[in-house]
Each structure stands twice: as structure tokens, then as C-alpha cells.
Amino acid sequence: MTKLEELTALFVNEINDFKNDIEKLENINNQLNDTKIKMDLSEYKTIIFSHQKEMASHLKANEAPLKSI
């Protein structure tokens, strides 16, 4: 095999490997796009509900002095 044929064979192999790697990356990308992520918001809901109750009690406490003005 001549040097040119060796380089051509090497180049073809590299191109095929690159193509295979691109296909693998496309498959991974498709899998990532299809993946659904669901967050557990129950802890945040509890904190927000508690904060809302606290804010409501502050508003009630501030209403009485404002009515007397």
C-alpha cells in the first residue's frame, strides 16, 4: 500500500468514526429532550402557605391601629 492509500484509509476511518460519534450524540440529545423532570414542590407549598398565614396575621394586626386614625 502506498503512503497515499494509507492516508486515505486512515481518513475514511476517521470520518466513519466521527459519523458514528455524531449519531450517538444525536441519540443522547433525543433522549435528553424526551426526558421529563418533575420537581417535588410539596416542601415549598408548605413554606408558602405558612408565609401567607403569617402575612395575613400581620395585616390583621396592622388594620386595627389604622382604623383608629
C-alpha positions as CSV (number, residue, x, y, z in Angstrom):
1,M,0.0,0.0,0.0
2,T,1.4,3.4,-0.9
3,K,1.5,6.3,1.5
4,L,-1.4,8.0,-0.2
5,E,-3.6,4.9,0.1
6,E,-2.7,4.6,3.8
7,L,-3.6,8.2,4.5
8,T,-6.9,7.8,2.5
9,A,-7.8,4.7,4.5
10,L,-7.0,6.5,7.8
11,F,-9.0,9.5,6.7
12,V,-12.0,7.3,5.8
13,N,-11.8,5.5,9.1
14,E,-11.7,8.8,11.0
15,I,-14.7,10.1,9.0
16,N,-16.7,7.0,9.8
17,D,-15.8,7.2,13.5
18,F,-16.8,10.8,13.5
19,K,-20.1,10.0,11.9
20,N,-20.8,7.2,14.4
21,D,-20.0,9.6,17.3
22,I,-22.4,12.2,15.8
23,E,-25.1,9.6,15.6
24,K,-24.5,8.6,19.3
25,L,-24.7,12.3,20.3
26,E,-27.9,12.8,18.4
27,N,-29.4,9.8,20.2
28,I,-28.3,11.1,23.5
29,N,-29.7,14.5,22.6
30,N,-33.1,13.0,21.7
31,Q,-33.2,11.1,24.9
32,L,-32.5,14.2,26.9
33,N,-35.2,16.1,25.0
34,D,-37.7,13.3,25.8
35,T,-36.8,13.2,29.5
36,K,-39.4,14.7,31.7
37,I,-38.3,16.2,35.0
38,K,-40.8,16.6,37.8
39,M,-39.9,18.7,40.8
40,D,-41.3,17.9,44.3
41,L,-42.9,21.2,45.3
42,S,-44.6,20.0,48.5
43,E,-42.0,21.5,50.8
44,Y,-42.2,24.8,49.0
45,K,-46.0,24.8,49.1
46,T,-45.9,24.3,52.9
47,I,-43.4,27.2,53.3
48,I,-45.5,29.5,51.1
49,F,-48.7,28.5,52.9
50,S,-47.1,29.2,56.3
51,H,-45.8,32.6,55.0
52,Q,-49.3,33.5,53.7
53,K,-50.8,32.8,57.1
54,E,-48.1,34.9,58.8
55,M,-48.7,37.8,56.4
56,A,-52.4,37.6,56.9
57,S,-51.9,37.8,60.7
58,H,-49.6,40.9,60.2
59,L,-52.2,42.6,58.1
60,K,-54.9,42.0,60.7
61,A,-52.6,43.3,63.4
62,N,-51.9,46.5,61.4
63,E,-55.6,47.1,60.4
64,A,-56.7,47.9,64.0
65,P,-54.3,50.8,64.5
66,L,-55.0,52.2,61.1
67,K,-58.8,52.2,61.7
68,S,-58.3,54.4,64.8
69,I,-56.6,57.1,62.7
